[in-house]
Amino acid sequence: MDSLSPATVDLADLAGFEFVLTEHLRFADLDAHGHVNNVSFLVFFENARVR
């Protein structure tokens, strides 16, 4: 098993990442049921890319 297999990587451990960005949800990011809209993820990725 290699070092990048899902069994060995803990995605909840932020120390394993070189870059961490905190995003805050806006009301506009939610749909009528209170779920995060799929399009909002593209905005989150773009914000991380720019920073």
C-alpha positions, 0 to 999 in steps of 0.5 A, spaced: 500 500 500 502 506 498 503 513 502 497 516 498 492 510 499 485 512 502 486 508 508 493 512 510 491 519 509 487 523 514 483 528 511 481 531 517 488 532 520 489 539 517 497 539 519 498 534 513 496 540 508 500 546 505 495 551 505 488 551 509 483 557 507 477 558 512 471 560 508 464 562 511 457 560 508 453 566 505 445 565 505 446 565 497 450 559 498 444 555 500 438 552 497 431 552 499 432 546 504 438 549 507 443 545 503 450 548 500 448 549 493 453 545 488 455 551 484 458 554 491 463 549 491 466 552 485 466 559 488 470 556 494 475 553 489 476 559 486 477 563 492 482 558 494 486 559 487 486 566 488 489 566 495 
